Amino acid sequence: MVKAIFDLPEILLSIAIHLAPADLAQACRVSRGWFVPFASELWYSIQQDQWIDGNLLPALPRYAAFVRELRCPLYLPSNLLGHLFSQLTLFSAPRLIRDNQDTISQILKRNPNIQSLSLSFDSTQSYEMKIIDVFQAVSGMTKLKELKLRELVFAPGNLGSLLDQLLLLESLTLEKCGHEHPATSPEDIPEDTVSQQEHPQQGQQLRSLQMDGNLDCFEIILEIARRSPLLKRLVLVNMTTYDLMISSRLAWYARNLGSQCPHLDELVISKCEVNAGGFVCLLSAFPKLRKLQVMDIPMKHGHVLRSLSNHKRCRDSLEEVSIGKSENYLDGSLYVTISVLALLQKFPKLRKVHLRQCRVLASRVVLYQRRYGSIVASKDLEVLEITLTGPRKSWVPAAVHSVDAHAYWASIGDAEVGEKPDHSLYNEMMKEAHRLPKLDSSTIRFF
């Protein structure tokens, strides 16, 4: 019989999630009834930096059964990683090498309920050593939702066979992976990887695919796409030099990708070599593009925006746009201003626009406003992260100037000696902003 409310495991678990590690350790020592709920929370998650903790390593074998989330450093010594874990839901494994292969394989086999898994391989070692036991264990994880593979060389059909077993997989990340015998042209791709949809895997739940620095990237994408009719999000990072340059090869891949995955609606491009033609070609794979993020590519902001504005297929679907670079700079050309205003005019469903590094001329905004009645076609706009520039420093109240505005105006010699501040242009801008009921005007920066 329960004698007190604090004897209920549900109550103890609710308390445990709010305590610091030191307090959890103290609570474990109160009684046998308190040990399990508080020890479960204390040992629930092990982070990468904890492997250097002198108190953790000696105690880990005893408490391994409580661990649910195990994140290992990439080069964790094999003698520190036992195979006593049996309740893992998340496992970020150390790099798979000859010395720890058996241990990692045992952990994978003892934990079929893992939902999030990250595996790194040693690209200098043979394919057979890395794949057979590990992939057999992974294919048996019926609850797996997130999978990340790094530096893995696939044999023909190997990746597809694995995905056929992981019907609940929602997110897949491949980093520095490639085929054992890459195709040299679209015609060389095995028939299994192109548009064969007579028997599609309708049970597949894959929604997100991230490709980071992979060789023969699009061959892998199409192999995955054939099995993933529900794919919505594609992330391309560190693509090789020619993959996103306009070519008949890229057009062929985009056409097949679009036909295999009709629900694609989110695209992220980061740190890739891409030109305007290649960008437009890639957009054609997205019948109803809803979200676009472009970061750190050689194309100028204005060219990206103009290419997007001219892509008519996504005008009635695009909701979010984010374009920028890692370095802190502002692109203030007239071409950028025109491109930004064209974007705002042509997309009636825009909700969030992040163009922090685009400097837009306020005088041009006024001309657009008078011509079209509003600078934006969407009444649901929530975020407009742009920088508006006026004819002189005093065009806005000093309190609303962005932090680097003073240095900018000083650099072009706007001394304003004896001039009376004129805020009429600023007031007209804010009047327009207030017409949009959902817009957070604090996202707009003023120069």
C-alpha positions as CSV (number, residue, x, y, z in Angstrom):
1,M,0.0,0.0,0.0
2,V,1.2,3.5,-0.9
3,K,1.8,5.4,2.4
4,A,2.7,8.9,1.0
5,I,2.5,10.8,-2.3
6,F,6.3,10.8,-2.6
7,D,6.2,7.0,-2.8
8,L,4.5,7.2,-6.2
9,P,7.0,6.6,-9.0
10,E,5.1,9.0,-11.3
11,I,5.5,11.8,-8.8
12,L,9.2,11.1,-8.2
13,L,9.9,11.1,-12.0
14,S,8.1,14.4,-12.3
15,I,10.3,15.9,-9.6
16,A,13.5,14.3,-11.0
17,I,13.4,16.1,-14.3
18,H,13.8,19.4,-12.5
19,L,16.8,18.5,-10.3
20,A,20.5,19.2,-11.0
21,P,22.9,16.1,-11.2
22,A,24.2,16.7,-7.6
23,D,20.7,16.7,-6.2
24,L,19.7,13.6,-8.2
25,A,22.7,11.8,-6.8
26,Q,21.7,12.8,-3.2
27,A,18.1,11.6,-3.9
28,C,19.3,8.2,-5.1
29,R,20.6,7.6,-1.5
30,V,17.4,8.4,0.3
31,S,15.8,4.9,-0.1
32,R,15.4,1.9,-2.3
33,G,12.1,3.3,-3.6
34,W,13.7,6.6,-4.6
35,F,16.8,5.0,-6.2
36,V,15.3,3.9,-9.5
37,P,13.4,7.0,-10.6
38,F,16.2,9.4,-9.6
39,A,19.0,7.2,-11.0
40,S,17.0,6.9,-14.2
41,E,17.1,10.6,-14.7
42,L,20.7,11.0,-13.5
43,W,21.9,8.5,-16.0
44,Y,19.3,9.2,-18.7
45,S,21.6,11.1,-21.1
46,I,25.4,11.0,-21.4
47,Q,27.0,13.8,-23.4
48,Q,30.3,13.8,-25.3
49,D,32.1,15.9,-22.8
50,Q,31.2,13.6,-19.9
51,W,33.6,10.9,-21.1
52,I,36.5,12.8,-19.5
53,D,34.7,12.8,-16.1
54,G,36.7,10.7,-13.7
55,N,33.6,9.8,-11.7
56,L,31.5,8.6,-14.6
57,L,33.7,6.0,-16.2
58,P,34.1,3.7,-13.2
59,A,30.4,3.8,-12.4
60,L,29.1,3.4,-16.0
61,P,29.0,-0.4,-16.1
62,R,26.8,-0.5,-13.1
63,Y,24.3,2.0,-14.3
64,A,24.4,1.3,-18.1
65,A,20.9,-0.1,-17.9
66,F,19.5,3.3,-17.0
67,V,21.1,5.1,-20.0
68,R,18.7,6.1,-22.8
69,E,20.8,8.6,-24.7
70,L,24.4,7.8,-25.4
71,R,26.6,10.4,-27.2
72,C,30.2,9.4,-27.7
73,P,33.2,11.4,-28.9
74,L,34.3,10.4,-32.4
75,Y,37.6,9.0,-31.2
76,L,36.5,7.3,-28.0
77,P,39.0,4.6,-26.9
78,S,37.4,1.2,-27.5
79,N,38.2,0.0,-23.9
80,L,35.8,2.8,-22.5
81,L,32.8,1.6,-24.4
82,G,31.2,-1.6,-23.0
83,H,28.1,-3.3,-24.5
84,L,26.0,-3.4,-21.3
85,F,23.5,-0.8,-22.6
86,S,20.1,-2.3,-23.4
87,Q,17.6,0.6,-23.2
88,L,19.0,3.1,-25.7
89,T,16.7,5.3,-27.7
90,L,19.5,7.6,-29.0
91,F,23.0,6.4,-29.9
92,S,25.8,8.6,-31.4
93,A,28.5,6.1,-31.8
94,P,32.3,6.7,-32.0
95,R,34.0,6.1,-35.3
96,L,33.7,2.5,-36.4
97,I,37.2,1.0,-36.6
98,R,38.6,-2.5,-36.4
99,D,39.2,-2.3,-32.7
100,N,35.6,-1.3,-31.7
101,Q,33.5,-2.9,-34.5
102,D,32.4,-5.9,-32.4
103,T,31.5,-3.7,-29.4
104,I,29.4,-1.3,-31.5
105,S,27.7,-4.2,-33.3
106,Q,26.8,-5.7,-30.0
107,I,25.3,-2.4,-28.7
108,L,23.3,-2.1,-31.9
109,K,21.9,-5.6,-31.6
110,R,21.1,-5.2,-27.9
111,N,19.1,-2.0,-28.5
112,P,16.5,-2.6,-31.3
113,N,14.4,0.3,-30.0
114,I,16.9,3.0,-30.9
115,Q,15.0,6.0,-32.5
116,S,18.0,8.2,-33.3
117,L,21.3,6.8,-34.6
118,S,24.6,8.4,-35.8
119,L,27.3,6.2,-37.2
120,S,30.7,7.3,-38.5
121,F,33.0,5.0,-40.5
122,D,36.7,4.9,-41.3
123,S,36.9,5.5,-45.0
124,T,40.4,4.0,-45.2
125,Q,39.1,0.5,-44.2
126,S,37.5,-2.1,-46.4
127,Y,33.8,-2.1,-47.3
128,E,33.2,-5.6,-46.0
129,M,34.6,-4.9,-42.5
130,K,32.3,-1.9,-42.1
131,I,29.0,-3.0,-43.4
132,I,27.7,-6.5,-42.9
133,D,27.1,-6.8,-39.2
134,V,26.3,-3.2,-38.6
135,F,23.7,-2.9,-41.4
136,Q,22.1,-6.1,-40.2
137,A,21.7,-4.6,-36.8
138,V,20.4,-1.3,-38.1
139,S,17.9,-2.9,-40.4
140,G,16.3,-4.5,-37.4
141,M,15.6,-1.2,-35.7
142,T,11.9,-1.0,-36.4
143,K,11.4,2.2,-34.4
144,L,14.3,4.2,-36.0
145,K,13.3,7.7,-37.0
146,E,16.6,9.6,-37.4
147,L,19.7,8.2,-39.1
148,K,23.1,9.8,-39.8
149,L,25.8,8.1,-41.7
150,R,29.3,9.6,-42.1
151,E,32.1,8.6,-44.5
152,L,30.5,5.4,-45.8
153,V,31.0,3.8,-49.2
154,F,27.9,2.0,-50.4
155,A,27.9,-1.0,-52.6
156,P,25.3,-0.9,-55.4
157,G,21.8,-1.3,-53.9
158,N,23.1,-1.4,-50.4
159,L,21.6,1.8,-49.2
160,G,18.3,1.1,-50.9
161,S,18.0,-2.3,-49.2
162,L,18.6,-0.7,-45.8
163,L,15.9,1.9,-46.4
164,D,13.4,-0.8,-47.4
165,Q,13.7,-2.2,-43.9
166,L,13.4,1.2,-42.1
167,L,9.7,2.1,-42.8
168,L,9.4,4.6,-39.9
169,L,12.6,6.5,-40.8
170,E,11.7,10.2,-41.0
171,S,15.2,11.9,-41.3
172,L,18.3,10.8,-43.1
173,T,21.7,12.6,-43.1
174,L,24.6,11.4,-45.3
175,E,27.9,13.1,-44.8
176,K,31.0,12.5,-47.1
177,C,29.4,9.2,-48.4
178,G,29.6,7.8,-51.9
179,H,29.0,4.8,-54.1
180,E,31.6,2.1,-54.4
181,H,31.4,2.4,-58.2
182,P,29.9,5.8,-59.0
183,A,28.0,6.4,-62.2
184,T,29.7,8.5,-64.7
185,S,26.5,9.6,-66.5
186,P,22.7,9.3,-66.0
187,E,22.6,6.3,-68.3
188,D,25.0,4.4,-66.0
189,I,22.7,4.6,-63.0
190,P,21.1,1.2,-62.3
191,E,17.5,0.9,-63.4
192,D,16.5,0.4,-59.7
193,T,17.5,4.0,-58.9
194,V,15.5,5.9,-61.5
195,S,11.9,6.5,-62.1
196,Q,10.4,3.0,-61.5
197,Q,7.2,3.4,-59.5
198,E,5.3,0.3,-60.3
199,H,5.8,-0.9,-56.8
200,P,6.6,2.1,-54.6
201,Q,7.3,1.7,-50.9
202,Q,4.1,3.4,-49.7
203,G,5.1,2.6,-46.1
204,Q,8.1,4.8,-46.2
205,Q,7.9,7.8,-43.8
206,L,11.1,9.6,-44.8
207,R,10.5,13.4,-44.8
208,S,13.9,15.0,-44.6
209,L,17.1,14.2,-46.5
210,Q,20.4,16.1,-45.8
211,M,23.4,15.6,-48.2
212,D,26.7,17.0,-46.9
213,G,29.8,16.8,-49.0
214,N,28.9,13.5,-50.7
215,L,30.4,12.2,-53.9
216,D,28.0,11.3,-56.7
217,C,25.4,13.1,-54.7
218,F,22.4,13.0,-57.1
219,E,22.8,9.3,-57.8
220,I,22.3,8.7,-54.1
221,I,19.5,11.2,-53.9
222,L,17.6,9.4,-56.6
223,E,18.2,6.0,-55.0
224,I,16.6,7.4,-51.9
225,A,13.8,9.3,-53.7
226,R,12.5,6.2,-55.4
227,R,11.7,4.8,-52.0
228,S,10.6,8.0,-50.4
229,P,7.4,9.4,-52.0
230,L,6.6,11.5,-48.9
231,L,10.0,13.4,-48.9
232,K,9.4,17.0,-48.2
233,R,12.8,18.6,-47.2
234,L,16.1,18.5,-49.1
235,V,19.3,20.0,-47.6
236,L,22.4,20.3,-49.8
237,V,25.6,21.3,-48.0
238,N,29.2,21.5,-49.4
239,M,28.2,20.2,-52.9
240,T,31.2,19.5,-55.2
241,T,32.1,22.1,-57.8
242,Y,30.0,21.1,-60.7
243,D,27.0,19.4,-59.2
244,L,24.8,22.6,-59.2
245,M,26.1,24.2,-62.3
246,I,23.5,24.2,-65.2
247,S,23.9,21.1,-67.4
248,S,21.7,18.5,-69.0
249,R,22.9,16.1,-66.3
250,L,21.4,18.4,-63.5
251,A,18.2,18.9,-65.5
252,W,17.8,15.1,-65.8
253,Y,18.3,14.7,-62.0
254,A,15.9,17.5,-61.2
255,R,13.2,16.1,-63.5
256,N,13.4,12.7,-62.0
257,L,13.6,14.0,-58.4
258,G,10.4,16.0,-59.0
259,S,8.5,13.1,-60.4
260,Q,9.6,10.7,-57.6
261,C,8.8,13.1,-54.7
262,P,5.7,15.2,-55.5
263,H,5.6,16.5,-51.9
264,L,9.0,18.2,-52.0
265,D,8.4,21.7,-50.6
266,E,11.5,22.8,-48.6
267,L,15.0,23.4,-50.0
268,V,18.2,24.4,-48.1
269,I,21.4,25.2,-50.0
270,S,24.5,26.0,-48.0
271,K,28.2,26.4,-48.9
272,C,27.6,25.1,-52.5
273,E,29.1,26.1,-55.8
274,V,26.0,27.1,-57.8
275,N,25.2,29.4,-60.7
276,A,21.9,31.0,-61.7
277,G,21.1,28.4,-64.3
278,G,21.8,25.6,-61.9
279,F,19.7,27.2,-59.2
280,V,16.7,27.6,-61.5
281,C,17.1,24.0,-62.7
282,L,17.1,22.7,-59.1
283,L,14.0,24.7,-58.3
284,S,12.1,22.9,-61.0
285,A,12.2,19.7,-58.9
286,F,9.9,21.5,-56.4
287,P,6.4,21.7,-57.7
288,K,5.2,23.7,-54.7
289,L,8.2,25.2,-53.0
290,R,7.1,26.4,-49.5
291,K,10.4,27.2,-47.7
292,L,13.8,28.2,-49.2
293,Q,17.1,28.9,-47.3
294,V,20.2,29.9,-49.2
295,M,23.5,30.5,-47.3
296,D,27.1,31.1,-48.4
297,I,26.9,30.5,-52.1
298,P,28.8,32.6,-54.7
299,M,25.7,34.0,-56.3
300,K,24.8,37.5,-55.3
301,H,21.7,38.2,-53.3
302,G,20.0,40.0,-56.1
303,H,20.6,37.2,-58.6
304,V,19.1,34.6,-56.2
305,L,16.1,36.8,-55.6
306,R,15.6,37.5,-59.3
307,S,15.8,33.8,-60.2
308,L,13.3,33.0,-57.5
309,S,10.9,35.7,-58.6
310,N,10.9,34.5,-62.1
311,H,10.1,30.9,-61.1
312,K,6.4,31.0,-61.6
313,R,5.6,27.5,-60.3
314,C,6.3,28.5,-56.7
315,R,4.5,31.9,-56.6
316,D,1.4,30.5,-55.0
317,S,3.1,28.3,-52.5
318,L,6.3,30.1,-51.2
319,E,5.9,31.0,-47.5
320,E,9.4,31.5,-46.1
321,V,12.6,32.8,-47.7
322,S,16.0,33.2,-46.0
323,I,19.1,34.3,-47.9
324,G,22.4,35.4,-46.5
325,K,26.1,34.8,-45.8
326,S,28.2,34.1,-42.7
327,E,30.2,37.2,-42.9
328,N,28.7,40.5,-41.8
329,Y,28.2,42.8,-44.8
330,L,25.3,44.7,-46.6
331,D,24.5,44.5,-50.3
332,G,23.0,47.9,-51.1
333,S,22.9,47.9,-54.9
334,L,19.9,49.2,-56.8
335,Y,19.6,45.7,-58.3
336,V,19.1,44.3,-54.8
337,T,16.4,46.8,-54.0
338,I,14.4,46.0,-57.2
339,S,14.8,42.3,-56.6
340,V,13.6,42.5,-53.0
341,L,10.5,44.5,-54.0
342,A,9.8,42.2,-56.9
343,L,9.8,39.2,-54.5
344,L,7.4,40.9,-52.1
345,Q,5.1,41.8,-55.0
346,K,4.9,38.4,-56.6
347,F,4.4,36.0,-53.7
348,P,1.0,36.4,-52.0
349,K,1.6,33.7,-49.3
350,L,4.9,35.0,-47.9
351,R,5.0,34.9,-44.1
352,K,8.6,35.2,-43.2
353,V,11.4,37.0,-45.2
354,H,14.9,36.9,-43.8
355,L,17.1,39.2,-46.0
356,R,19.2,40.8,-43.2
357,Q,22.1,41.6,-45.5
358,C,20.0,43.3,-48.2
359,R,19.9,47.1,-48.0
360,V,16.8,48.4,-49.7
361,L,16.3,52.1,-50.7
362,A,13.4,53.6,-48.9
363,S,12.7,56.0,-51.7
364,R,12.1,53.0,-54.1
365,V,9.8,51.5,-51.5
366,V,7.6,54.6,-51.6
367,L,7.4,54.5,-55.4
368,Y,6.3,50.9,-55.3
369,Q,3.8,51.7,-52.6
370,R,2.2,54.5,-54.6
371,R,2.1,52.3,-57.7
372,Y,0.8,49.1,-56.3
373,G,-1.0,50.3,-53.1
374,S,1.2,48.2,-51.0
375,I,4.8,46.9,-51.2
376,V,3.8,43.4,-50.3
377,A,1.2,41.1,-51.9
378,S,0.8,39.0,-48.7
379,K,-1.4,40.2,-45.9
380,D,-0.1,37.4,-43.7
381,L,3.5,38.7,-43.6
382,E,5.0,38.2,-40.1
383,V,8.7,38.8,-40.5
384,L,10.4,41.3,-42.9
385,E,14.1,41.2,-42.0
386,I,15.6,43.8,-44.3
387,T,17.5,47.0,-43.9
388,L,15.9,50.2,-45.2
389,T,18.2,53.1,-46.2
390,G,17.1,56.7,-46.6
391,P,18.6,59.7,-48.2
392,R,20.5,60.9,-45.1
393,K,21.2,60.0,-41.5
394,S,18.4,62.0,-40.0
395,W,15.6,60.4,-42.1
396,V,14.8,58.2,-39.0
397,P,14.7,59.1,-35.3
398,A,18.1,58.4,-33.8
399,A,16.6,55.9,-31.4
400,V,15.7,53.5,-34.2
401,H,19.1,53.5,-36.0
402,S,20.7,50.2,-36.3
403,V,24.0,49.9,-34.4
404,D,26.2,50.3,-37.5
405,A,24.3,53.1,-39.1
406,H,26.4,55.9,-37.7
407,A,29.6,54.4,-39.1
408,Y,27.9,54.0,-42.5
409,W,26.7,57.6,-42.8
410,A,30.0,58.9,-41.6
411,S,31.8,56.9,-44.3
412,I,29.8,58.7,-47.0
413,G,30.2,62.2,-45.5
414,D,26.6,62.9,-44.3
415,A,27.5,65.5,-41.7
416,E,23.9,67.1,-41.5
417,V,25.3,70.3,-40.0
418,G,22.4,72.7,-39.3
419,E,19.8,70.4,-41.0
420,K,16.4,69.9,-39.5
421,P,15.5,66.2,-39.2
422,D,12.8,65.1,-41.7
423,H,11.1,61.9,-40.7
424,S,8.3,62.0,-43.3
425,L,9.8,59.1,-45.3
426,Y,10.2,57.0,-42.1
427,N,6.6,57.8,-41.1
428,E,5.4,56.6,-44.4
429,M,7.3,53.4,-44.1
430,M,5.9,52.7,-40.6
431,K,2.4,53.6,-41.8
432,E,2.7,50.9,-44.5
433,A,4.1,48.4,-41.9
434,H,1.1,49.0,-39.6
435,R,-1.3,48.1,-42.4
436,L,0.0,44.5,-42.1
437,P,-1.8,43.1,-39.1
438,K,0.6,40.2,-38.4
439,L,3.9,42.0,-39.2
440,D,6.5,42.4,-36.4
441,S,7.9,45.7,-37.4
442,S,10.9,45.3,-35.0
443,T,12.4,42.9,-37.6
444,I,13.0,45.8,-40.0
445,R,16.3,47.6,-39.6
446,F,16.9,51.3,-40.4
447,F,20.0,52.9,-41.8
